[in-house]
Amino acid sequence: MKSFHPACIGLVALLGSAHPSLAQDFPDMIGTWTGVGDGVVIGDPLHFAPDREGNGAPRRASFEIAIEIVNQDERFIWGTISGGGAVEPWLATLWSDGKGYMGVDSDGYMFGRILSENEVENCYAHTGATMVAACTVMTRQP
């Protein structure tokens, strides 16, 4: 019976631990996350108050938002995003280092970083007939 050379065993151990997704325990993201944010918008995008001026110019807008994460499979998370009377499906994947994520809803993209076990910061953008660039710090509700 052949035996493995000790260097081969060391190489296998090194390669197995070098890839972050193989060695990473991803944070538990299940729960309802809420926040009040601020951004710049054009038009009347979902989750924001309507453009009272009606001139289509960029304007500052605040918003209340909630993300309910109902499922997590390792680095993949999904649920709904709601605010301003609208509810949409929401999907995301955690980065390999477990410190951030990228998410999507029906019309835009969200990039987030995990600040602590119960706090995240999200920045959201979308383009088209309406445009949004907005960020908020969100807290997981007990």
N, C-alpha and C positions, 0 to 999 in steps of 0.2 A: 504494500500500500504506500502510495506517495504521500509525503507530507508537504505542507506549504512552507515556503521560505518565510522566516520572520519578517522580512522587508515587505513581502506581499500582504501579510496580515496588517502591518502598520499602514500601508498605502490604502487598503480597503477601509480601515478605521478612519483615516484622515479624510478621504473622499466622502465618506458617509456623513461626517460631521461638518464638512465645509459648505455644503449646500444649505442655505438658511431654511428653506421650506421643509427640509427633511428633519432638521433639528429644532425647529421653532414650535413653541406652544403659543398659539394665537390667543389674544385676549378675548374674553367673553363679552360680546357686544349686544346680547339679547336685552331688550328693554325699550322703554319709551324715552326718547331724548327730546328736550324742548329748549327753545331759545328765542330771543328777540334779537334781530339783526338789522343791518343797515347796508344799503347799497346804492348803486346808480342804475337806473332803468330807462328804457325808451318804450313807449306804448303802454299797454295794459297786460303785462304778463301775469300768469297764475300766481297766487299767493301774495300779491301786492295790491294795495289800494289803487283804484282807477286814476288815470291821468285827468285831473280836474281842469287843467288848462286846455287840454285837447290839441296842443300844438305839435306834439311828437318830438319835442326837444328832450334831451337828457335831463333827468331830475333825480334828486335824492329821494329815497323811499325806505321806510322802516317796515318790518314785517315780523309776525310771530309764526314760528314754524315748529312742527313736531315730526320726528322720524320714529316710527314704531318698527323695530327690528324683531321679527317673529321667528326667524329661522337662521341658523348658522351651521355651516358644514365646513369645518376647519377654517380656511381663510375667506370663505364665501358667505356673505350675509345678504338678507333680503327682507322686505316688508313693505311699508307704505310711508309716503311723505305727505303731510297735510298742512294747510294754512290758507287763510283767506277764503275759506269755504270750499276749497278744492282738495281732492285726495287722489294721489297717483301711486302706481307701483314704483318701488325703489329697489335697486340691486347694487351691490358693491363687492369689491374684493380688497382684502387687506394686503398691504405691501409685504414683501417677504420678511422685512425686519419687524413686522407687527406694530409699527409706530404710526402708521397712516393708512389711508385707503383712497380709492377712487370709486365713485358711484355715479349712477345714471338714473334719471326719471324719464318721463315720456318726451321731454323736450330739451334736456340740458345735462350738464356734467357737474359733479361735485368732487372736490379734492379736500380731504380732511386729514388732520393730525390728531392723534390721541394725546391729550395733555395729562390725563390721569385716569384712574379706573372709572371715574364717573363724569369726566369732562372731555369734550372734543371741540375742535374748531373746524368749521366747514367753510369753504369758499365755493360758490356756485356760479356757473356761467351758462348762458345760452344765447344763440343768435337766430335771426330770422326776422319776421314781421315785428317781433318784440325782442328787446335785448336786455340782458341782466348781467351785472357783475356785483356780487354781494357776498358778505362774510358774516358769520355769527358764531359765538361760543355757545355750545349746547351742553346741558346737564342731564344725566340720566335720572329719571324720576324714581323715587323709592317704591 
